[in-house]
Amino acid sequence: MYLDSIKIVNFRNHRKLDLYFTKGFNYITGNNGTGKTSVVEAVHTILNGKSFRQNQFQKLVNFNQDSFYLQAYLSKDDFNYKLSFNYDKNVTIYENGKRINNLSSYIYNNPILVYSPENEGLLSDNQENKRRFLDKICFYYSTEHLVVLKDYSKLLKIKKNMLNFNNPDTLYFQSVTEELKKLSDKIQNNRIFILELLNNKLDYIKHDIFKNIEDFRFIIQNSKIENSEYKEELKRRKILRGAHLDKIYVEYCDRKYESFASFGQKKSFSLASLASAVLIVEEILKNDIIVVLDDLEVGLDENRINAFREFFNKNQVFITGVKNNFFTDGHIIHLQ
């Protein structure tokens, strides 16, 4: 699967931009502020239905405009697809002229994974971003995971609203807690399973591919709901447990870390975890996927960059950077 081209209209700082891509490495270069990351953000948005940087579509619209439009041509399994994404207060997505109503199926069929300094996946400083990355891999393993997440979020909102009442219905609150626990357990079981798969792939990657990367693993601390705690939650007016409070850590040198001070080490670990996720998703889908490596070369030495280059050389990869030092033989797109 690979993207042939993209048209970008009124997206971020791009008023109108037409770009063409190759199957391999596509290196987007230019000075700071020229919109390099915005291009790969547009690629992600049209394939994944949303940005990897911003949840509000309105904030993606070019200054003094009310809407944005993306159009791309995708080649997959010897077939060509025309994708269109339009935001004008509401989102509409079309594939070969047919409106997409099942977004989950659309996302599943157009897989893309991203590393960005603004979204470092399982190495993010933000636990919500870590859970979101893990949940995306869970989704490719079982599309039902997204449905369960949505149901969980709806029920969690109901439970939070009940805690704002002066005298909430205790029996109903207990019933909601019990249903929330069932959903939370499903989410957490999927996360545990996928994280173990990621760790197994990491072992392979660290020992057979990226031999100069330190030994590390991911661990998850599940916040398991206890039905008996609902009375304490009513008393404290606070939800005490649930999948939305799960925490993911890095185990390194027999210690547990939530974040890293070393930029280079953190970036290497993040890219290695992305590579592990790519292996898992490709095994599930039986196809290569598109990869975005935003600002790749910063903070990495030549050996590590070459190791990642060798690993991703079978994928279509979008790389951004101010100066291209290691991908001069790729397809170069210079923004001004």
N, C-alpha and C positions, 0 to 999 in steps of 0.2 A: 504494500500500500504506500502510495506517495502522492504528494500534492504537486500538481503541475504549475499552478499559478494562483494568484490572489489579487483581487481588486479591493482597494480600501478607500472608502469615501467618508469623510467627516468623522474619522475615528482617532481619538486622542489629538496629536498635533498634525496628523496627516489629512489634508483637505481632499486630495485625490492622488492615489498611488497605484500603479500596476506593476506587479513583480512576477518574474518567472523563475522556476526552481528546477533543480536537478534531483536525481534519485538519491545521491550520496550526501556529501557535506555542503551545506549552504551557509556561507559565512557573511553575516550582515555587519558591516563596519561603518564607521563614521564618528565624527566628534560627539562629545556629550551633548545631549539635547536635540539630536537629529531624529530621534524616534526609533532607535534600533529595537529596544524592548517592546515598543508599541507594535512593531511588525509581528514579532513572535506571539505577542498577546492577541493580536487579531487572528493569527493562525489557530491558536488554542480556542479562541471564542467561537470561530465558525465550526470547528470540529467537536468541541466539548459543550457548546451551548452557553458558556460563561467564561469570564476572564479568570486567570490564575492570580490576578493582583487585586481585583476590585469586585465586590458583590453587587454594586449598584450600577446598572447600565447607564444611567444618566451621567455618571461621572466619566464615562468613556467617550462621550460626545464632544466633538471639536468645539472650541470656544465660539460663542454666538450662533451655534446651530442647535436644532431641536432633535435631530435624528442622526443615525449613522447606518451605513450599508456595507456589507461584505459579500464578496462573491468569489468562489474558488472552484477550480476544476481538479478532481481527484481521480487517480487511476488505482483500481483495485481488482485483482483477480481477472485481468484482461478486459475489464469493463471501465467505462468512463462515467463520472458522475459530476453534475453541475450542482453545487451547493450555494444557497443564497441565505443570508442572515440580515434581517432588517429590524432595526430598533427605532420605533417612533411612538414613545410612551408604552407600547407593548412590543413583545418580541414575536416575530414570525420567521420560521425556518422552512426552506423548501429544498427538496432533493429531486433533481430532474423535473422541476415544475410542479411537483406534488408536495402539498403542505405536510410538514411533520407534526403529528399529534402525539406520537409516542416518543418523548425525548429520551427515555432510558434506552430504548432500542437503538436510537440514532447515535447516542454516545458510545454504546457498546460496540457498534459497527465501525466507529471512527476513532480508534484508540490513540491517545497521545499522552505522553508523560513529560513532566517538566522539572528541570532544576533552575532555580533563579535565586539570587541573593534575597529577594523579597518573599520567596517561598521555598524553604530548604527542606521541605518534607519532614521526615522523621528526625532531622537535626534542627528543626526550627526551634526558636526560643519560645514559641507560642504553642501550648498544648493543643489548642483547637486545630491549628494547622497540622500538627502531628496526627491527630485523630482523622482529620479530613484526608490526608494522604493514605493512611492505612485503610480507611473506608473505601477509597477509590479502588484499591487492589481487591478488597473484599467484594466490591461490586462486580468486577470482572470475573471473579470466581463464582459468584451467585448474584444474579441481578435482583433477586428478592431482597438482598441486603439493603438496597436503596429504599424499597417499599417499607421495610421495617424501620429504617431510620426516620422516614417521613411520619409514620404512625407514632413512633416514639416522641418525636418533636411536638406533634399535635397534642398528645396526651400529657406531655411534660408542661406545655403551656396551660392546659386546663388545670393541672395540679398547682402550678404557680399562682394562677388567678384565684384559686380557692383559698390559698393562704392569705390573700388580701381581704377576705371577708371577715367580718367581726365574729360570726358564729357559723363556720362552715359545717356542712353536713358530714358528721364523723363517719357514718357508714359508707357514704358515697366516696369520701376521701380514701377510706380503706380499700374500697373496691378499685378505685383508680390506681392506687399504689400497687395492688396485686397485678393488674393488667400491665402496668408500666414495668413491673419486674419481669414478666414473661418476655416482653420486647427487649428489655435491657439485657437479659440473659442470652437471647439470640445474637444480639449485636456483639456482646463480649465474647461469646464462644467463637464467632467468626473471626474476630480480631486476634484471639489467641492462636487460632489455627493458621491464619495468614502470616502472623508475625513469626511463627515457628518455621513456616516455609521460607520466609525472608532470611531468617538466620541460617537455614540450611544452604540457601543459595549464596549467602555471604561467605560461609565456610569454603565453598567451592571457588568463589571469586578471589578471596584473599590468598588461597593457597595455590591456585592454578593460573590466575590471570594477573591480578594486581598484587604481586608478591612483595611489593615495598610498602603496603598499607598495614598499619598496626592491627593487632587482633582486637576485635570488639564485637559486641552483640547487643541486640535490643531486648528489653524486658518491659512488660506491661503490668501496671498496678491497677487491677480492676476495682472499681467502686461498686461492689455488689449490693443490690437493694435487699434489705431485710424487711419482710412484711411487718414484723413486730415493732419496727421503729416509727410507724406512722404517727403514733401518739406523741412521740418526742418531736417529730416534725411540726405537728400542730402546736405544740407548746412553744417551740422556738421560732415558729413561722419561717421555716427554712427547709429546703430539700437537702437531705443529708447525703444521699447516695444515688448512683445511676451511671449509665454508660457515658453521659455527657461530662462526667467527672473522672473518667479513666485517665491515667497518666502513663506516658511512654518515656522510658529512660534509655540511656546508653550505658552498658556495662563495659568498663575499660579498666584494665589493671586491677581487677577485683574491687572496683569502686563503681558506684552508681552516679551518673551525671545527668542532670536535666538540660544543661547547656555547656558549651565549651568556650574558653577564652581564646584559644589558638584558632585564627581564621583559616589557615591552610589545612590544619588537621580536621576541623569541622567540615570544610568543603570537601575534602577527600572522602570522609565518612559519608557525607550526604550523597555524593556522586556514586559511591560504591553501593549504597542502599538503593539508589535509583536503578543502577545496573541490575541489581538483584530483582527489583520489581519488574523490569523489562523482561527478564528471563521467565518469570512466573506468568506474566500476561501473555507473552508470545506462546508459551506452552499451552495455555488455556485456549487461545484464539487460533492457534496453528497458523500464525501469520506474523510478519514483521510489523512493528508499530513505529509511529513517528515520535521523535525525541527532540525536545527543546533544551539547549544548554545555554542559558543566558549568562553573559559575562564569564565564560568558561575559564579563560587563561589567567585571570587575576588570582594570585595567591597559590598557584600550582607550579611546581618545577617541571622541567622538560620531560623527565622520566614518567611522571604521573600523567601529564597531558598526553604523551604518546601511548601510554597504557589505555587510557580512556578512548583515545582515537581508534586504537586497534579493536577495542571491544565493540564500539558503536559503528564500525565501518560497514556493516550490512544493513543498517537502518538509514532512513532519510532523517538527517539531523539538521536542525537550525541552530546556528551558533551566533552569538553577538559578541562584539568586542570593539574597543577603540583602535587597537592595532592587531593585525593578523600576523602572528609569528610562526604558527605551526600548521596552518591549513591553506597555504598558498596555492595548492593544487586543486582546491575545491572550487565551487561556484561562488564567486565573490560579488556581493551586492553592496555598493558604496552609496550611503545616504548623505545628502548635503543639506 
